[in-house]
Amino acid sequence: MEFRYGKELYPKDVLIKAAFHFLNVAYVHLDCTEKEYVVRMTAKPGNNIVEAEFDNEILSQLTRYTIYEQTKEIRALTLARALGSSVVIHSTENDEIMNDSVEADNLLKDWFES
């Protein structure tokens, strides 16, 4: 069976991801002309492929791609902020103060003993 999808509507990544979804049930060949992508699928033995299933999958992948494109900047900012706030600044002055003020007897004392 052969499907054709317009290049102006579907990015190549969307088509590839939709085709990948069917690799376990079909042999898939992708090609293109000047204006459209061509998908040829042959069902593997014991499997049945319906054209509407591929149409649904390509629409699903297109939706995921659109959401990815619309939110990639906010995700990059969120990641940068999360990583930026996790930077630990080491200060030798603070380390010396901590080492001098902490005694082993105070740390190893049982809290329940008065």
ROSE-4610 file (N, C-alpha, C; in Angstrom, 1 decimal, always signed):
// ROSE-4610
residu = [M/M/M/E/E/E/F/F/F/R/R/R/Y/Y/Y/G/G/G/K/K/K/E/E/E/L/L/L/Y/Y/Y/P/P/P/K/K/K/D/D/D/V/V/V/L/L/L/I/I/I/K/K/K/A/A/A/A/A/A/F/F/F/H/H/H/F/F/F/L/L/L/N/N/N/V/V/V/A/A/A/Y/Y/Y/V/V/V/H/H/H/L/L/L/D/D/D/C/C/C/T/T/T/E/E/E/K/K/K/E/E/E/Y/Y/Y/V/V/V/V/V/V/R/R/R/M/M/M/T/T/T/A/A/A/K/K/K/P/P/P/G/G/G/N/N/N/N/N/N/I/I/I/V/V/V/E/E/E/A/A/A/E/E/E/F/F/F/D/D/D/N/N/N/E/E/E/I/I/I/L/L/L/S/S/S/Q/Q/Q/L/L/L/T/T/T/R/R/R/Y/Y/Y/T/T/T/I/I/I/Y/Y/Y/E/E/E/Q/Q/Q/T/T/T/K/K/K/E/E/E/I/I/I/R/R/R/A/A/A/L/L/L/T/T/T/L/L/L/A/A/A/R/R/R/A/A/A/L/L/L/G/G/G/S/S/S/S/S/S/V/V/V/V/V/V/I/I/I/H/H/H/S/S/S/T/T/T/E/E/E/N/N/N/D/D/D/E/E/E/I/I/I/M/M/M/N/N/N/D/D/D/S/S/S/V/V/V/E/E/E/A/A/A/D/D/D/N/N/N/L/L/L/L/L/L/K/K/K/D/D/D/W/W/W/F/F/F/E/E/E/S/S/S]
num = [1/1/1/2/2/2/3/3/3/4/4/4/5/5/5/6/6/6/7/7/7/8/8/8/9/9/9/10/10/10/11/11/11/12/12/12/13/13/13/14/14/14/15/15/15/16/16/16/17/17/17/18/18/18/19/19/19/20/20/20/21/21/21/22/22/22/23/23/23/24/24/24/25/25/25/26/26/26/27/27/27/28/28/28/29/29/29/30/30/30/31/31/31/32/32/32/33/33/33/34/34/34/35/35/35/36/36/36/37/37/37/38/38/38/39/39/39/40/40/40/41/41/41/42/42/42/43/43/43/44/44/44/45/45/45/46/46/46/47/47/47/48/48/48/49/49/49/50/50/50/51/51/51/52/52/52/53/53/53/54/54/54/55/55/55/56/56/56/57/57/57/58/58/58/59/59/59/60/60/60/61/61/61/62/62/62/63/63/63/64/64/64/65/65/65/66/66/66/67/67/67/68/68/68/69/69/69/70/70/70/71/71/71/72/72/72/73/73/73/74/74/74/75/75/75/76/76/76/77/77/77/78/78/78/79/79/79/80/80/80/81/81/81/82/82/82/83/83/83/84/84/84/85/85/85/86/86/86/87/87/87/88/88/88/89/89/89/90/90/90/91/91/91/92/92/92/93/93/93/94/94/94/95/95/95/96/96/96/97/97/97/98/98/98/99/99/99/100/100/100/101/101/101/102/102/102/103/103/103/104/104/104/105/105/105/106/106/106/107/107/107/108/108/108/109/109/109/110/110/110/111/111/111/112/112/112/113/113/113/114/114/114]
x = [+0.8/+0.0/+0.9/+0.4/+1.2/+0.4/+1.1/+0.4/+1.3/+0.6/+1.3/+0.9/+1.9/+1.7/+2.4/+1.7/+2.3/+3.4/+4.5/+5.7/+5.4/+4.4/+4.1/+3.3/+2.7/+2.0/+2.8/+3.6/+4.3/+5.8/+6.5/+7.9/+8.5/+9.7/+10.2/+10.4/+10.7/+10.9/+9.6/+8.5/+7.1/+6.9/+7.2/+6.9/+7.8/+9.1/+10.0/+9.5/+9.1/+8.7/+7.4/+6.5/+5.3/+5.6/+6.5/+6.9/+7.6/+8.4/+9.1/+8.2/+7.0/+6.0/+5.5/+5.6/+5.1/+6.1/+7.4/+8.4/+8.2/+7.5/+7.3/+6.2/+5.4/+4.3/+4.4/+5.3/+5.4/+6.8/+7.0/+8.2/+7.9/+8.7/+8.4/+9.5/+9.1/+10.0/+9.5/+10.4/+10.1/+10.8/+10.1/+10.6/+9.9/+10.4/+9.7/+9.8/+8.8/+8.8/+9.1/+8.9/+9.2/+8.2/+7.0/+5.9/+5.4/+5.7/+5.1/+6.1/+5.8/+6.4/+5.6/+6.4/+5.7/+6.1/+5.1/+5.3/+4.7/+5.6/+5.2/+5.3/+4.2/+4.2/+3.7/+4.4/+4.0/+3.9/+2.8/+2.6/+3.4/+4.0/+4.8/+3.8/+4.2/+3.3/+2.6/+1.3/+0.4/+0.0/+0.3/-0.1/-1.0/-1.9/-2.8/-2.6/-2.5/-2.3/-3.5/-4.0/-5.1/-4.5/-4.8/-4.3/-4.6/-5.8/-6.2/-5.3/-4.7/-3.8/-2.6/-2.1/-0.9/-1.3/-2.5/-3.0/-3.1/-3.6/-3.7/-2.3/-1.4/+0.0/+0.7/+0.6/+1.2/+0.6/-0.7/-1.3/-0.8/-0.7/-0.2/+1.2/+2.1/+3.4/+3.5/+2.6/+2.6/+2.2/+1.3/+0.9/+2.0/+2.7/+3.9/+5.0/+5.2/+6.2/+5.8/+4.6/+4.1/+4.2/+3.9/+4.0/+5.5/+6.3/+7.8/+8.3/+7.9/+8.4/+7.9/+6.6/+6.1/+6.6/+7.2/+7.6/+9.1/+9.9/+11.3/+12.1/+11.6/+12.3/+12.1/+10.9/+10.6/+11.2/+11.4/+12.1/+13.5/+14.1/+15.5/+15.8/+14.9/+15.0/+14.9/+13.9/+13.7/+14.9/+15.5/+16.6/+17.8/+18.0/+19.1/+19.0/+17.8/+17.6/+17.8/+17.3/+17.5/+19.0/+19.7/+21.2/+21.9/+21.5/+22.2/+22.0/+20.9/+20.7/+21.3/+21.8/+22.4/+23.9/+24.5/+25.9/+26.3/+27.3/+27.8/+29.2/+29.2/+30.5/+31.2/+32.4/+33.3/+34.1/+34.1/+34.9/+35.8/+37.0/+38.0/+37.8/+37.4/+37.2/+36.1/+34.9/+33.8/+34.2/+35.0/+35.4/+36.3/+37.2/+38.0/+37.2/+36.2/+35.3/+34.5/+34.0/+33.3/+34.1/+35.4/+36.3/+36.7/+36.8/+37.2/+36.1/+34.9/+33.8/+33.1/+33.3/+32.6/+33.6/+33.1/+33.9/+33.2/+34.0/+33.4/+32.5/+32.9/+32.0/+30.6/+30.5/+29.1/+28.4/+29.0/+28.3/+27.9/+28.7/+28.4/+27.6/+27.1/+26.3/+24.9/+24.4/+23.1/+22.1/+21.1/+20.2/+19.2/+19.0/+18.0/+18.6/+19.9/+20.6/+20.7/+20.3/+20.4/+21.5]
y = [-1.2/+0.0/+1.2/+2.3/+3.5/+4.7/+5.6/+6.8/+8.0/+9.1/+10.3/+11.5/+12.2/+13.3/+14.6/+15.7/+17.0/+17.5/+17.9/+18.5/+19.8/+20.5/+21.8/+21.6/+20.5/+20.3/+19.5/+18.5/+17.6/+17.7/+18.0/+18.0/+16.6/+16.5/+15.1/+14.3/+15.0/+14.3/+13.6/+14.3/+13.7/+12.4/+12.5/+11.3/+10.1/+10.4/+9.3/+8.7/+9.6/+9.0/+8.2/+8.6/+7.9/+6.5/+6.5/+5.3/+4.3/+4.9/+4.1/+3.3/+3.9/+3.3/+2.0/+1.8/+0.7/-0.4/-0.2/-1.1/-2.6/-2.7/-4.1/-4.8/-4.2/-4.9/-4.8/-3.9/-3.8/-3.4/-3.7/-3.2/-1.9/-0.9/+0.5/+1.1/+1.7/+2.4/+3.9/+4.8/+6.2/+6.8/+7.7/+8.3/+9.7/+10.5/+11.8/+12.2/+13.1/+13.8/+15.2/+16.1/+17.5/+18.1/+17.6/+18.2/+17.4/+16.1/+15.2/+14.1/+13.5/+12.3/+11.1/+10.0/+8.8/+7.7/+7.1/+6.0/+4.7/+3.7/+2.4/+1.4/+0.7/-0.3/-1.6/-2.7/-4.0/-4.7/-5.3/-5.9/-7.1/-7.3/-8.5/-9.7/-10.9/-12.1/-12.0/-12.2/-12.3/-10.9/-9.9/-8.5/-7.9/-7.0/-6.3/-4.8/-4.1/-2.6/-1.9/-0.9/-0.1/+1.3/+1.8/+3.2/+4.2/+4.1/+5.1/+5.0/+3.9/+3.8/+4.7/+4.6/+5.5/+6.9/+7.2/+8.6/+9.2/+8.3/+8.7/+8.9/+8.0/+8.1/+9.4/+9.7/+10.9/+12.1/+12.1/+13.3/+13.4/+12.3/+12.2/+12.8/+12.3/+12.8/+14.3/+14.8/+16.2/+17.0/+16.5/+17.3/+17.3/+16.2/+16.2/+17.2/+17.2/+18.1/+19.5/+19.9/+21.2/+21.7/+20.8/+21.2/+21.3/+20.5/+20.6/+21.9/+22.3/+23.6/+24.8/+24.7/+25.8/+26.0/+24.9/+24.9/+24.8/+24.7/+24.4/+25.6/+26.8/+27.9/+27.9/+27.7/+27.6/+26.5/+25.3/+24.2/+24.5/+25.2/+25.5/+26.5/+27.5/+28.4/+27.7/+26.8/+26.1/+25.3/+24.6/+23.8/+24.6/+25.7/+26.6/+27.2/+27.5/+28.1/+27.0/+25.8/+24.7/+24.4/+24.3/+24.0/+25.2/+26.4/+27.6/+27.7/+27.3/+27.5/+26.3/+25.3/+24.2/+24.4/+25.5/+25.7/+25.9/+25.2/+25.3/+26.0/+27.1/+27.8/+27.4/+26.9/+26.4/+27.6/+27.7/+28.8/+28.2/+28.4/+27.8/+28.4/+29.7/+30.4/+29.7/+29.4/+28.7/+27.3/+26.6/+25.2/+25.3/+26.2/+26.3/+26.6/+27.5/+27.8/+26.6/+25.8/+24.6/+23.6/+23.4/+22.4/+22.8/+24.1/+24.5/+24.5/+24.7/+24.9/+23.5/+22.5/+21.2/+20.3/+19.8/+18.8/+17.5/+16.4/+15.1/+14.7/+15.1/+14.8/+15.3/+16.5/+17.1/+16.4/+15.9/+15.3/+13.9/+13.2/+11.8/+11.6/+12.6/+12.6/+12.1/+11.2/+10.7/+11.8/+12.0/+13.1/+12.9/+11.6/+11.2/+11.2/+11.3/+11.4/+12.9/+13.2/+14.6/+14.8]
z = [+0.0/+0.0/+0.0/-0.6/-0.7/-0.2/+0.5/+1.0/+0.6/+0.4/+0.0/+0.9/+1.3/+2.3/+1.8/+1.8/+1.3/+2.2/+1.5/+2.3/+3.0/+2.4/+3.0/+4.4/+4.6/+5.9/+6.9/+6.4/+7.4/+7.3/+8.4/+8.4/+8.2/+7.7/+7.5/+8.8/+9.9/+11.1/+11.6/+11.3/+11.7/+10.9/+9.6/+8.8/+9.2/+9.5/+9.9/+11.3/+12.2/+13.5/+13.3/+12.5/+12.3/+11.6/+10.6/+10.0/+11.0/+11.8/+12.8/+13.7/+14.0/+14.8/+14.2/+12.9/+12.2/+11.8/+12.3/+11.9/+12.4/+13.5/+14.0/+13.3/+12.5/+11.8/+10.3/+9.8/+8.3/+7.9/+6.6/+5.9/+5.4/+5.7/+5.3/+4.4/+3.3/+2.5/+2.3/+2.6/+2.5/+1.2/+0.6/-0.6/-0.7/-1.7/-1.8/-3.3/-3.6/-4.9/-4.6/-5.5/-5.3/-4.3/-4.3/-3.5/-2.4/-2.4/-1.4/-0.9/+0.2/+0.7/+0.3/+0.0/-0.4/+0.6/+1.1/+2.1/+1.5/+1.4/+0.9/+2.0/+2.3/+3.4/+2.9/+3.4/+3.1/+4.5/+4.8/+6.1/+6.2/+7.4/+7.7/+7.9/+7.7/+7.9/+9.2/+9.1/+10.3/+10.8/+10.1/+10.5/+9.4/+9.8/+8.9/+9.2/+8.2/+8.3/+7.7/+8.4/+7.8/+7.6/+6.4/+6.1/+7.1/+7.7/+8.7/+10.0/+10.3/+11.4/+11.2/+10.0/+9.7/+9.6/+9.1/+9.2/+10.6/+11.5/+12.9/+13.5/+13.2/+13.8/+13.3/+12.0/+11.5/+12.1/+12.3/+13.0/+14.5/+15.1/+16.5/+16.6/+15.7/+15.6/+15.3/+14.4/+14.1/+15.3/+16.0/+17.3/+18.2/+18.4/+19.3/+18.9/+17.6/+17.0/+17.2/+17.0/+17.1/+18.6/+19.5/+20.9/+21.3/+20.7/+21.0/+20.5/+19.3/+18.7/+19.6/+20.0/+20.8/+22.2/+22.7/+24.1/+24.3/+23.2/+23.4/+24.1/+23.9/+24.5/+26.1/+26.5/+27.9/+28.6/+27.9/+28.4/+28.6/+27.6/+27.7/+28.9/+29.0/+30.1/+31.5/+31.6/+32.8/+33.2/+32.2/+32.4/+32.8/+32.2/+32.5/+33.9/+34.3/+35.6/+36.7/+36.4/+37.4/+37.5/+36.4/+36.5/+37.1/+36.8/+37.3/+38.8/+39.4/+40.8/+41.6/+40.9/+41.6/+41.7/+41.3/+41.3/+42.8/+43.2/+44.6/+44.6/+45.4/+45.5/+46.7/+46.5/+47.6/+48.1/+49.4/+50.1/+51.1/+51.0/+52.0/+53.3/+53.4/+54.6/+55.4/+54.8/+55.4/+55.9/+55.1/+55.4/+56.7/+56.8/+58.0/+59.3/+59.1/+60.3/+60.7/+59.7/+60.1/+60.8/+60.3/+60.9/+62.3/+62.5/+63.9/+64.9/+64.5/+65.4/+65.7/+65.0/+65.2/+65.9/+67.0/+67.8/+67.7/+67.7/+67.5/+68.7/+69.9/+71.1/+70.9/+70.4/+70.2/+69.1/+68.1/+67.0/+67.4/+68.2/+68.5/+69.8/+70.3/+71.5/+71.3/+72.1/+72.0/+72.4/+71.5/+71.7/+72.8/+73.1/+74.1/+75.5/+75.6/+76.9/+77.3/+78.5/+78.9/+79.9]
